[in-house]
Amino acid sequence: MSSDPWLQEQGCVHEGAVSARLGLGGIAESAETIAVSRDLILIEKTGVCAHFHNLSTGKAVKLIRDAQSRGLHVTADVSAHHLHLSEHDLGNYDALTHVLPPFRSIRDREQLQQGIRDGVITAISSHHQPLDKDDKLGPFAETQPGISGLETLLPLTMKLVEDDEIPLHKALAALTCNPADILGIESGQLKVGAIADICLIDPDSEYECQPLNFMSAGKNSPFEGWLFNHQVSHTIFHGRLVFERD
């Protein structure tokens, strides 16, 4: 995550109308864009390959797009929850939406989605941060930031396909072969001789998100009650069946 610590230190939500209304310390978009700009200058100077994790602002997407057009070897990812939620989902100080980087404006969310469609952002991450229940109790600014995102990564990504926000092939690639390519590992694809790490997905298994039923020890998710499709029915790891849904 690229963010200037001095500009982020006193805030907990996106700096804007919502932070002013709630009386919470804001984190300006410049906390991210300044850090991304600095890093891109160093990347251009040194010629290294670099990856930007968990972008949250439209301006950062533009910076990455411009850098890629100049031939810099940079890639980027975004969390699944930043593709769905914005500052307006904070509600009545719902600590489950306390996350870093914070949820930004609706316009930022739209630009992040556009970044996926354009191929500027090539991976979608869970940004999985499981927390104890007590970590989300207390005044919003004093709670721990983070979302237990592992078990909502697939359904949130596929929901973008259902809503015609991103095409199916880009959604699947953002969860499989693209992250593998970024890491430089032979994985995330189906081909003769490839390692048999495979998830079989049931696209018609409508279910309600219930964080209390997560396999993860962290139940801290703001998506309780959301209706999802696309549930994993089988998982094959190195050619062995390791999970089968009842």
Long-range contacts (C-beta under 8 A, 24 or more apart in sequence): 1-53, 1-54, 1-100, 1-101, 2-32, 2-35, 2-36, 2-39, 2-52, 2-53, 2-55, 2-60, 3-27, 3-31, 3-32, 3-35, 3-100, 3-101, 4-30, 4-31, 4-32, 4-34, 4-35, 7-31, 7-34, 8-100, 11-102, 12-98, 12-102, 12-140, 12-141, 12-145, 13-87, 13-90, 13-98, 13-102, 13-103, 13-140, 14-87, 14-102, 14-103, 14-104, 14-105, 16-87, 16-105, 18-87, 18-88, 18-90, 19-87, 22-90, 22-93, 22-140, 24-93, 24-140, 24-141, 25-141, 27-100, 27-101, 27-102, 29-57, 29-59, 29-60, 29-104, 29-108, 31-101, 32-56, 32-57, 32-59, 32-60, 32-101, 33-57, 33-59, 33-60, 33-63, 36-60, 36-63, 36-64, 37-63, 40-64, 40-67, 40-72, 40-74, 43-67, 43-72, 43-73, 43-74, 44-70, 44-72, 48-73, 49-73, 49-74, 50-74, 50-75, 51-75, 51-76, 51-77, 51-182, 52-76, 52-77, 53-77, 53-125, 54-78, 54-79, 54-82, 54-101, 54-125, 54-127, 55-82, 55-112, 55-115, 55-121, 56-82, 56-101, 56-102, 56-103, 56-104, 56-108, 56-112, 57-101, 57-104, 57-108, 57-111, 58-104, 58-107, 58-108, 58-110, 58-111, 58-112, 61-111, 61-112, 61-114, 61-115, 61-120, 61-121, 62-111, 64-115, 64-120, 64-121, 65-115, 65-118, 65-120, 68-120, 75-122, 75-123, 75-182, 76-115, 76-120, 76-121, 76-122, 76-123, 77-121, 77-122, 77-123, 77-124, 77-125, 77-174, 77-179, 77-182, 78-112, 78-115, 78-116, 78-121, 78-123, 78-124, 78-125, 79-124, 79-125, 79-126, 79-127, 79-147, 79-149, 80-124, 80-125, 80-126, 80-127, 80-149, 80-152, 80-153, 80-156, 80-157, 81-127, 81-147, 81-149, 81-152, 81-156, 81-222, 81-223, 82-109, 82-112, 83-109, 83-112, 83-113, 83-116, 83-124, 83-156, 83-157, 83-160, 83-165, 84-109, 84-156, 84-159, 84-160, 85-109, 85-222, 89-222, 90-140, 93-139, 93-140, 94-140, 94-222, 95-136, 95-137, 95-138, 95-140, 95-143, 96-136, 96-147, 96-220, 96-221, 96-222, 97-222, 98-136, 98-140, 98-143, 98-144, 98-145, 98-146, 99-127, 99-129, 99-145, 99-146, 99-147, 100-145, 100-146, 113-160, 113-165, 113-166, 116-160, 116-166, 116-170, 116-174, 117-165, 117-166, 117-167, 117-170, 119-170, 121-174, 122-173, 122-174, 122-178, 122-181, 122-182, 123-174, 123-175, 123-178, 123-179, 123-182, 124-153, 124-157, 124-171, 124-174, 124-175, 125-149, 125-153, 125-179, 126-150, 126-152, 126-153, 128-153, 128-216, 128-218, 129-218, 129-220, 130-216, 130-217, 130-218, 130-220, 131-218, 131-220, 132-218, 133-219, 133-220, 135-220, 136-220, 146-218, 146-220, 147-220, 147-221, 147-222, 148-211, 148-214, 148-216, 148-218, 148-219, 148-220, 148-221, 149-221, 150-216, 151-214, 151-215, 151-216, 152-209, 152-221, 152-223, 152-228, 154-199, 154-201, 154-230, 154-231, 154-232, 155-209, 155-228, 155-229, 155-230, 155-231, 156-223, 156-228, 158-201, 158-203, 158-228, 158-229, 158-230, 159-228, 159-229, 162-229, 195-238, 195-239, 196-236, 196-238, 196-239, 197-236, 197-237, 197-238, 198-234, 198-235, 198-236, 199-232, 199-234, 199-235, 199-236, 200-232, 200-233, 200-234, 200-235, 200-236, 201-230, 201-231, 201-232, 201-233, 202-230, 202-231, 202-232, 202-233, 202-245, 203-229, 203-230, 204-229, 205-229, 205-230, 205-231, 205-233, 207-231
